[in-house]
Amino acid sequence: MQASDAALLGKQGPGGVKASLALSSLQLAQEHTQGIFLLLQRGVQSSAIALLRPQIEAAARGAWIWHCAPDDWCVKYAETGDDGRAFRKDSLLNGLCAVGPRFLNFQKIYNTVIKHFHDYTHGGHLQVMARVGMNGAIGYPQNNQTLFFCAVMARFTDFFAKQETASALGDDVLVRHLGEIAVKHHLFDMQNQVRE
């Protein structure tokens, strides 16, 4: 992650409400990535998993604002915080997928995170039942497959948010450079994700 973070450091957006909202949301998704990996490194597994949903929602919102939101909607949202139901899952994903096929993978990841990890965001049944088997012992009962999945989803969403940030910055060279970094660092290779 450090190489892709360094590639974005110091970049400035084009200005305006739309760009500011989009870039802020995409930056929030990237901050959640840092939180996920810091929590995983410290063994705070359930809290790391709970950040997957806010991370992917921030990335989806940032991309939707940049590619789909009308300027007048952006002004109203900035002033009132009322999204007019634009941030509902179907509105977000349908809008992004209408932009182009590159959003189809993101749609699959988004749906997977919501389906399998929504419950973790609010300390629901999955987290509670995982602890029941521990006979009341304090600990972090997530299995390695769940943690691997968390890392892969977080890493993918971070890469998506960074590429969308570069897109919002209007920097096609940076978009390609980030793609090269993802290939070099094996985006879906768990060993590299943990090492970075």
Secondary structure, 3 states (H helix, E strand, C coil): CHHHHHHHCCCCCCCCHHHHHHHHHHHHHHHHHHHHHHHHHCCCHHHHHHCHHHHHHHHHHHHHHHHCCCHHHHHHHHHHCCCCCCCCHHHHHHHHHHHCCCHHHHHHHHHHHHHHHHHHHCCCHHHHHHHHCCCCCCCCCCCHHHHHHHHHHHHHHHHHHHHHHHHHCCCHHHHHHHHHHHHHCCCCCHHHHHHC
